Amino acid sequence: MPKQTKTITGRASDFKFIREGAFDGKPWKLYSGFVNGEKFSTFDEAYVNCDNKEKIFLYTEKQNGKFLNKTLGQFSLAKDPNIDPFEDEIPVVEEEEKASTSETDVEAEFVNPEEKIMEALKGDDGWLQKIYKKLVEILTVLEK
């Protein structure tokens, strides 16, 4: 199973020092604790003294034989779940579409692929939809 990056919303708690070592001459320290009752490890000491507020944490998941490793990213990258991640973005102004009377355009209106995509992305509390919309906006700007 390849490495996958995921998110979890919850409170980080009970993080404690586990062990230390070195890799390619660089020292590291490993910490272990819980987010929503799920066990995670991390190399970021900030989790030991975290503020225990609810946040959205990034983590990577990798299968090593029989074991599933869940490693949290930096605590400073955790986001507040009550703040829209795209709130500070500049809105994209879309151009008005001109009316068309061709038969192919009329048929295309009844089959809207964007609606099908948005329906498929409904799962994940709307996050996937927001990301998809943002990607479409970026592509629109890049095409111009």
C-alpha positions in Angstrom: 0.0 0.0 0.0 1.5 3.3 -1.0 1.7 6.3 1.4 -1.6 8.2 1.6 -2.2 11.6 3.0 -5.4 12.0 4.9 -7.1 14.4 7.4 -8.7 13.8 10.8 -10.8 16.2 12.8 -10.5 16.0 16.6 -8.5 16.8 19.7 -4.9 15.7 20.1 -4.2 14.3 23.6 -1.8 12.2 25.7 1.2 12.7 23.4 4.4 11.4 25.0 8.0 10.9 24.0 8.7 7.3 22.8 12.2 7.1 21.5 15.0 9.0 19.6 17.6 8.1 17.0 19.4 9.5 14.0 18.9 9.0 10.2 21.7 10.1 7.8 23.3 12.0 10.6 20.1 13.9 11.5 18.7 13.3 15.0 14.9 12.7 15.4 12.5 12.1 18.3 9.3 10.1 18.0 6.1 10.9 20.0 2.9 8.9 20.3 -0.6 9.9 21.3 -4.2 10.0 20.3 -6.6 12.0 18.1 -10.3 11.0 18.6 -9.2 7.8 20.3 -7.0 6.7 17.3 -3.3 6.2 18.0 -0.9 8.3 16.0 2.9 8.9 16.0 4.6 12.2 15.1 8.1 13.7 15.0 6.7 17.1 16.0 7.3 17.9 19.7 4.5 20.6 19.6 1.9 17.8 20.1 3.2 17.1 23.6 2.2 20.6 24.8 -0.7 21.1 22.4 -3.7 23.3 23.4 -6.2 20.4 23.1 -8.5 22.4 20.8 -10.4 20.8 18.0 -8.5 21.0 14.8 -8.1 19.3 11.4 -4.8 17.4 11.3 -2.9 16.1 8.3 -1.4 12.6 8.6 0.1 10.0 6.4 -0.9 6.4 6.4 1.4 3.6 5.3 1.1 -0.2 5.6 4.3 -1.9 6.8 3.7 -5.6 6.8 1.0 -6.3 9.4 1.2 -2.8 10.9 -0.5 0.4 9.8 1.6 3.5 10.6 -0.3 6.8 11.0 2.1 9.7 11.3 0.8 13.2 12.0 2.2 16.2 10.2 3.4 19.4 11.8 1.1 20.8 14.5 1.5 24.2 13.0 -0.3 23.0 9.8 -3.4 21.9 11.7 -6.4 24.0 10.8 -9.5 25.2 12.7 -12.5 23.2 11.5 -14.8 26.2 11.9 -12.9 28.4 9.4 -13.5 28.0 5.7 -10.0 27.2 4.1 -10.9 29.3 1.0 -12.2 32.3 3.0 -9.3 34.5 2.2 -9.1 33.7 -1.4 -10.0 36.3 -4.1 -13.2 35.3 -5.9 -13.0 34.6 -9.6 -15.4 36.6 -11.7 -16.9 34.4 -14.4 -17.8 35.8 -17.8 -21.4 35.6 -19.0 -22.2 32.9 -21.4 -23.8 33.9 -24.7 -27.1 32.3 -25.6 -26.9 29.6 -28.3 -29.5 28.0 -30.4 -27.5 25.2 -31.9 -29.0 21.8 -31.3 -25.8 20.3 -29.8 -25.6 23.1 -27.2 -29.2 22.5 -26.1 -28.5 18.7 -25.7 -25.4 19.5 -23.7 -27.4 21.5 -21.2 -29.3 18.4 -20.2 -26.1 16.4 -19.5 -24.1 18.5 -17.1 -20.9 16.7 -16.2 -20.1 19.1 -13.4 -23.3 18.1 -11.6 -22.3 14.4 -11.9 -18.9 15.2 -10.5 -20.2 17.2 -7.6 -22.7 14.4 -6.8 -19.9 11.9 -6.8 -17.9 14.1 -4.4 -20.7 14.6 -1.8 -19.1 12.2 0.7 -16.3 13.9 2.7 -18.4 16.7 4.3 -18.1 18.9 1.2 -14.2 19.2 1.4 -13.8 17.4 -1.9 -16.3 19.6 -3.6 -14.5 22.8 -2.3 -11.2 21.4 -3.6 -12.7 20.5 -6.9 -14.3 24.0 -7.3 -11.0 25.6 -6.4 -9.1 23.5 -9.0 -11.7 24.5 -11.6 -11.1 28.2 -10.7 -7.4 27.8 -11.0 -7.6 26.1 -14.3 -9.9 28.8 -15.6 -7.4 31.5 -14.6 -4.5 29.6 -16.1 -6.3 29.1 -19.4 -6.8 32.9 -19.7 
